[in-house]
Amino acid sequence: DYEAMEKMTADLKIAIIFAKNTNSVAGASVTNPVVTDFVVNGTFDKAGVIDPWKTTGGFQNQTTATNQNGAFTVPFFENWNPSAKVNKMYQTIENIPNGAYKLNIAAFVNTIAEPNESQYVFANEDKVYLTSADPTAYEVYTIVNNNTVEIGLEQTTATAGWMGIDNVSLTYYGPDADIADVKASSVLAAYE
């Protein structure tokens, strides 16, 4: 029947994507991490193009902009509103291998909460709180267990009316990597 054929076709497409993603990171380990191509549009190079990123909060502007620098290479993805609102800028990435990942993401908010317990970059349930209102590079380490990761920037209190992200990527450390070992290898790599 037609419905069964459609489901089989969809399942086959998912299996092909998963196989391609798995092949692209074959051999990844703590000592041989692989910067993946899993994040789509992580540098926002085309003005006005934010797909497949999503937002919540109903900010007035949800587009690219060029009026920030620091850890941004512009254009960057901005959400701007005349008044502060709770908001999340995120992308959900499916059909990726399970294991340890590091999210690299540059982020800013025009007003930072004091103390900041509500504005953070995240990968699934793991988060790093913003430390500056200026565009700053952050790293978030996470373990993926269900072949899916959600990444982005979120504020859970109405603090900032302007937020942005740029230079987003995921590095894969393999299916058996431990976060403590991944963090240690990243520290060592920074001194090489």
Secondary structure, 3 states (H helix, E strand, C coil): CHHHHHHHHHHHHHHHHHHHHHHHCCCCCCCCCEECCCCCCCCCCCCCCCCCCEECCCCCEEEEECCCCCCCCCCEEEEECCCCCCEEEEEEEECCCCEEEEEEEEEEECCCCCCCCCEEEEECCEEEECCCCCCEEEEEEEEECCCEEEEEEEECCCCCCEEEEEEEEEEECCCCCCHHHHHHHHHHHHCC
